[in-house]
Every structure is written in structure tokens, then in C-alpha cells.
Amino acid sequence: MNARSFLKTFCVMLVLAFLAGCAEAPKQAIDAANAAMEAAKSAEADRYAADMYNAAKDSLTAAMTEVENQNAKFALMRNYGHAQQLLDAALASFTNAKDAAAANKEKVKAEADSLATALTASIESAKKLMTKAPRGKEGKAALEMIQNDINAVEASVAEISSANTNGDYLGARDKAQASVAKINSIIDELNQAIAKKSR
């Protein structure tokens, strides 16, 4: 082999070694983690498993920062091993957040249903107490205000049902909790007025 042929062969081998040594960013892992994030978001993990979802987003951000750090290095010095680990962790975290969201949705839905049932019963109790409340001149204005409050709580039942039907279980539960607290306050107020009248 003459010097020229040797030099050509050496140059080709050098280029091949250089290309083999240049690590590439883990594009498949990045795409998989991003897809998992979108799937988790579609499952409303940002609402029903917020802590897990946010932690997964933090992992993905850390992974992408590591990818950028490696991209900034000289080609032969790049190593995406740590970025790959962070991307794998983010993927797993988004998957877990998605699964947790599905379970939490069912739990919140059950809570909303239970509260709605309790609310309906409490409204009926408040209406019965209204018939026993004192009706003197002083009490008339107060009773009108209480009746308006009962009507407002009763109107919320339809809103809670609508939120539940539309799959907004958190909204339904929160509205039901507020309405239950309100009607219980009205019942306490009526009981106190009735007890005062009895005395």
C-alpha cells in the first residue's frame, strides 16, 4: 500500500471514528416524554394529580436542560446518558400522573355525588324548619333573607349536576361543598331562631 492510499484509508477511518464518537441527542426519548405529557394533560392530570404532573414537568425540564448542556459541548465530549435517565423518569412520572388522575377523578366524582345527595336532604330540612320559624314583625325580613338563601342553594343543585354531567367533577365537588356549608349554616340559624321562640 503506497503512502497516498494509506493516507486516504487513515482519513476515512478517522472520520468514521469521529462520527461514531459523536453522541446524538435522544430524540426518541424526548418525543416519548412529550407524548406522555400530552396524554397526562388530556387525562386532566394537571387538575386531578397536580403534584405528580408538576413533578413530571420538572423532570422533563431538567432533562431538556441537560440535553441543551450536552448540545453545547464539543461533539466528541457529548454524553446524553444522564439526559436519557431524566427523560425516562419524566416518561414514567407522566404515566403515573395519568393513571392517578383517572383514579382521583372517580374518587372526586363519588364525593361530588355524595355531597349532592346530602345537599338535597339538607335543603328539604331547611324548608321544613322554615315552616316552624317565628313569623313576627321582627322575624319577617330575616325569614325573607333566609328564604332567598335557600333558593340560591337550591339553584346550585342544577349547577352541580351540570358540572358533573360535563365531567367537571372538581367543580361539582367544590360547588357542592360550598352549598352544603351554606345550607348547614341556614339550618343552624333556623334552629336557633326556633329555640329562641320556644324559650
C-alpha positions as CSV (number, residue, x, y, z in Angstrom):
1,M,0.0,0.0,0.0
2,N,1.5,3.3,-1.1
3,A,1.6,6.4,1.2
4,R,-1.3,8.0,-0.7
5,S,-3.6,5.0,-0.3
6,F,-2.6,4.7,3.4
7,L,-3.4,8.3,4.0
8,K,-6.8,8.0,2.3
9,T,-7.7,4.9,4.4
10,F,-6.4,6.6,7.6
11,C,-8.6,9.7,6.9
12,V,-11.7,7.6,6.2
13,M,-11.1,5.7,9.4
14,L,-10.6,8.9,11.3
15,V,-13.8,10.4,10.0
16,L,-15.7,7.1,10.9
17,A,-14.2,7.2,14.4
18,F,-15.2,10.8,14.8
19,L,-18.8,10.1,13.7
20,A,-19.0,7.1,16.0
21,G,-17.8,9.2,18.9
22,C,-20.4,11.9,18.3
23,A,-23.3,11.1,20.6
24,E,-26.7,12.2,19.4
25,A,-29.5,13.8,21.5
26,P,-32.1,11.1,22.5
27,K,-34.8,12.3,20.1
28,Q,-37.0,9.2,20.6
29,A,-36.9,9.6,24.3
30,I,-37.7,13.3,24.1
31,D,-40.7,12.6,21.8
32,A,-41.9,9.8,24.1
33,A,-41.7,12.1,27.1
34,N,-43.6,14.9,25.3
35,A,-46.2,12.5,24.1
36,A,-46.7,11.2,27.7
37,M,-47.0,14.7,28.9
38,E,-49.8,15.4,26.4
39,A,-51.6,12.2,27.3
40,A,-51.4,13.1,31.0
41,K,-52.7,16.6,30.2
42,S,-55.6,15.1,28.2
43,A,-56.4,12.9,31.2
44,E,-56.5,16.2,33.3
45,A,-53.6,15.1,35.4
46,D,-52.8,18.8,35.8
47,R,-56.1,19.1,37.8
48,Y,-56.6,15.6,39.4
49,A,-53.0,14.7,40.1
50,A,-51.4,18.2,40.0
51,D,-48.5,17.4,42.3
52,M,-47.4,14.4,40.3
53,Y,-48.0,16.2,37.0
54,N,-45.9,19.2,38.1
55,A,-43.1,17.0,39.3
56,A,-43.1,15.2,36.0
57,K,-42.9,18.5,34.2
58,D,-40.0,19.5,36.4
59,S,-38.2,16.2,35.4
60,L,-38.8,16.9,31.7
61,T,-37.5,20.5,32.1
62,A,-34.4,19.2,33.9
63,A,-33.9,16.6,31.1
64,M,-34.2,19.2,28.4
65,T,-31.7,21.4,30.2
66,E,-29.3,18.5,30.3
67,V,-29.8,17.9,26.6
68,E,-29.1,21.6,25.8
69,N,-25.9,21.4,28.0
70,Q,-24.7,18.4,26.1
71,N,-25.6,20.0,22.7
72,A,-23.4,23.0,23.7
73,K,-20.3,20.8,24.2
74,F,-17.8,19.8,21.5
75,A,-19.2,16.8,19.6
76,L,-16.7,14.2,20.9
77,M,-17.4,15.3,24.5
78,R,-21.1,14.9,24.4
79,N,-22.8,12.3,26.7
80,Y,-26.5,12.1,26.8
81,G,-26.7,9.3,29.4
82,H,-27.9,11.5,32.3
83,A,-30.4,13.2,30.0
84,Q,-31.7,9.8,28.9
85,Q,-32.2,8.8,32.6
86,L,-34.1,12.1,33.3
87,L,-36.3,11.6,30.2
88,D,-37.1,8.0,31.3
89,A,-38.0,9.3,34.7
90,A,-40.2,12.0,33.2
91,L,-42.0,9.5,31.0
92,A,-42.7,7.2,33.9
93,S,-43.9,10.1,36.1
94,F,-46.3,11.4,33.4
95,T,-47.7,7.9,33.0
96,N,-48.1,7.6,36.8
97,A,-49.8,11.0,36.9
98,K,-52.2,10.0,34.1
99,D,-53.1,6.8,36.0
100,A,-53.5,8.7,39.3
101,A,-55.7,11.3,37.6
102,A,-58.1,8.6,36.4
103,A,-58.4,7.1,39.9
104,N,-58.7,10.5,41.5
105,K,-61.4,11.6,39.1
106,E,-63.6,8.6,40.2
107,K,-62.9,9.5,43.8
108,V,-63.9,13.1,43.4
109,K,-66.9,12.2,41.3
110,A,-68.1,9.9,44.2
111,E,-67.5,12.7,46.7
112,A,-69.5,15.2,44.5
113,D,-72.4,12.7,44.2
114,S,-72.4,12.1,48.0
115,L,-72.4,15.8,48.7
116,A,-75.2,16.4,46.2
117,T,-77.3,13.8,47.9
118,A,-76.6,15.3,51.3
119,L,-77.3,18.8,49.9
120,T,-80.8,17.8,48.6
121,A,-81.7,16.3,52.0
122,S,-80.4,19.4,53.9
123,I,-82.5,21.7,51.6
124,E,-85.6,19.7,52.5
125,S,-84.7,20.0,56.2
126,A,-84.3,23.8,55.8
127,K,-87.6,24.1,54.1
128,K,-89.3,22.2,57.0
129,L,-87.7,24.4,59.6
130,M,-88.9,27.5,57.7
131,T,-92.5,26.4,58.5
132,K,-91.6,26.4,62.2
133,A,-89.6,29.6,62.3
134,P,-91.1,32.6,64.2
135,R,-93.1,34.9,61.9
136,G,-93.4,38.1,64.0
137,K,-92.7,41.5,62.5
138,E,-89.0,41.4,63.5
139,G,-88.6,37.9,62.0
140,K,-90.3,38.6,58.7
141,A,-87.4,40.4,57.0
142,A,-84.9,37.9,58.3
143,L,-87.1,35.0,57.1
144,E,-87.3,36.5,53.6
145,M,-83.5,36.7,53.5
146,I,-83.2,33.1,54.7
147,Q,-85.7,32.0,52.0
148,N,-83.6,33.8,49.4
149,D,-80.5,32.0,50.6
150,I,-82.4,28.6,50.5
151,N,-83.5,29.4,46.9
152,A,-79.9,30.2,45.9
153,V,-78.6,27.0,47.4
154,E,-81.4,25.1,45.7
155,A,-80.5,26.7,42.3
156,S,-76.9,25.4,42.8
157,V,-78.1,21.8,42.7
158,A,-78.7,22.2,38.9
159,E,-75.2,23.8,38.5
160,I,-73.6,20.9,40.4
161,S,-75.5,18.4,38.3
162,S,-74.4,20.2,35.1
163,A,-70.8,20.2,36.2
164,N,-71.0,16.5,37.0
165,T,-72.6,15.7,33.6
166,N,-69.9,17.7,31.8
167,G,-67.1,15.8,33.6
168,D,-66.0,18.7,35.8
169,Y,-66.0,16.6,39.0
170,L,-63.7,19.0,40.8
171,G,-66.0,21.9,40.0
172,A,-69.1,19.9,41.0
173,R,-67.5,18.8,44.3
174,D,-66.3,22.3,45.2
175,K,-69.7,23.9,44.4
176,A,-71.4,21.1,46.4
177,Q,-69.1,21.7,49.4
178,A,-69.8,25.4,49.4
179,S,-73.6,24.8,49.1
180,V,-73.6,22.2,51.9
181,A,-71.7,24.6,54.2
182,K,-74.2,27.3,53.3
183,I,-77.4,25.2,53.9
184,N,-76.0,23.9,57.2
185,S,-75.4,27.5,58.3
186,I,-79.0,28.3,57.4
187,I,-80.3,25.2,59.3
188,D,-78.3,26.3,62.4
189,E,-79.7,29.8,62.1
190,L,-83.3,28.5,61.8
191,N,-82.8,26.1,64.8
192,Q,-81.5,28.9,66.9
193,A,-84.5,31.1,65.9
194,I,-86.9,28.3,66.7
195,A,-85.2,27.6,70.1
196,K,-85.4,31.2,71.0
197,K,-89.1,31.3,70.1
198,S,-89.7,28.3,72.3
199,R,-88.0,29.9,75.3
